[in-house]
């Protein structure tokens, strides 16, 4: 199931700039179940959403 995208989600260009800072998956341990990009989007959402609200007032 595809999730809805938000205005605050990272663009592909933004993700390419920061994705190299995250380590590759280590195949000797349990596989990852979450995508780093989704985690970063979730972390940034509250602050970016508040900026959008403040800029419209």
N, C-alpha and C positions, 0 to 999 in steps of 0.2 A: 504494500500500500504506500503510495506516494504521500508525503506530507505537504501541507500548504507552505508556500514560501512567504516570508515576511519582508517588509521594506528594510528591516534592520539586518537581514542576513548578509554575510560576506559575499561580495561578488567573486567571480572566478579570478579576476586580477588580484584582488586583495588576498584571497586564499593562497595564490601562488607565491606571493611575497612572504608570507609567514609559515607556510607549510614545511619548509626546510628546517625549521626549528624543532619540529616534532620527530621523535625517533621512529624508525621503521619498526614494524611488528617483529617480535622475536618469535620464531617458529618453534622454539624449544619449550615454550610455556603455553598456557591456555590462550587460545585465539581471542582477539579483541571482539567485543560484541557491539561497541559503540564507535562511531566515526568521529575522529577528532574535530572535523569541521562542524559537526552538529553540536559538539560540546562547546566549542568557542562561540557559536551562534547563540547558544543558551546562556552563556556567561555574559555576553555583550548585550543581549536583548533588553534587560531592565534599564540600563543607562542610555542606550540609544533610543529606546521608546520614550523615555522622559525628555530627552533632547528634542525629539520630534514634537511632543506635546508643548514644550516650552516655546519652541519656535513658531507655533501657530497661534499663540496667545498674544 
